[in-house]
Amino acid sequence: MRKSFQQNRMWFIVLVTTLLFAAVLFMQWFGRQKMNEFFDNMPIPPASVTAAAAITETLQPSLTAVGTLMPVNGANLATEVPGIVDAIHFDNGATVEAGAVVVTLDTAADRAELESLKAAARLAEIELQRVRQLAATRSTSQADVDRRQSELDQARANVAAQEARIEQKTLRAPFAGVLGIRQVNLGQFVAAGDTIIGLQSLDPLFLNFTLPETYIAAVTTGDTVIARVDALDERTFSGIVTAIEPSVDARTRNFTVQATLRNPGQLLRPGMFASAELKLGEPRPLVVIPQSAVGYRPYGTTVFVLTPAESAEQPGLHQVEQRFVTLGNAYGDLIEVREGLADGELVATSGLLKLRHGGHALIDNRVQPDASLHPAPANG
């Protein structure tokens, strides 16, 4: 009897424990179900964003590219013959005119040889005159006269060759420009072709840049180019397109454009990086929006268009529509919209990550992103 009671008691405890455990699991499941149901049906509050209307501005179409400044004339000067540096006729960084003497090599031995050759030429001339006098009295043959004439011509040619050899030891500036820093010293031996100094013409300068092949028909010589240089605090320099490469690079599908820029203050230097804005055609009306309104997605470029939503509870509520657009060129803080947006339509300019298609938004324009055609730093 006692044994049966203990067995029943054990089964009762097991049953109660099982029921309690099942109740706990049921309550957890039921709680999760109700929580998911609540969040699924919970209304999403409208996002607070700034907005701006698409506007039409009369602007001149342009292309932007990056390029490198190159000298119209630039070279590393070197002598054609070896020798010892005898005199340096310039200061580092000096401005020189075309034809100015830069360096001379020692020519003492060459000049002594020149005097010897001149003496030989004078002797050949005297002998020619003597033979001509004999030929006039038929005391010698015409062949002897011709031989003496040839000897004189050879002697004069030797003199001219030696004078040219001496001239090769005088290094002159082939064009006007600014010299660099010399690479030689007095008394130093230089071989033929060794660089003596660099010479660069600084006004005007070339700006070489590349454009995609799709613009090859739009660019013509004479188009205006505005260059901006980061090293000079975005200072601008104007020029014109003077040459267009007739072929397209098969590897990059780009073609090269060369513009000529005036550089009166010689602020620009060859090798500097510059951004180029190429003006194309005549000004025309373009639909533009702030660049901050554009979302660059893996599947395309989009904007969020805001349209007023009828809501008595929340005045100022706007419906959100995500729309694909085709963009053009940038103009300061603004960017051209070629397709997908009409003049006057309202687009979100900040808080884009909080928006979704079909959602709602409230506009708060107390603090807005910059949207200027001609942006400038706060310090002017």
Secondary structure, DSSP 8 states (H G I E B T S, - for coil): -HHHHHHHHHHHHHHHHHHHHHHHHHHHHHHHHHHHHHHHHS----EEE-EEE-EEEEE--EEEEEEEEEESSEEEEE-SS-EEEEEE---TT-EE-TT-EEEEE--HHHHHHHHHHHHHHHHHHHHHHHHHHHHHTTSS-HHHHHHHHHHHHHHHHHHHHHHHHHHTTEEE-SSSEEE------TT-EE-TT-EEEEEE--SSEEEEEEEEGGGTTT--TT-EEEEEEGGGTTEEEEEEEEEE-SS--TTT-EEEEEEEE--TT----TT-EEEEEEE-SS-EEEEEEEGGG-EEETTEEEEEEEEE---SSSTTEEEEEEEE-EEEEEETTEEEEEES--TT-EEE-S-GGG--TT-EEEE--SS-----SS---TT-
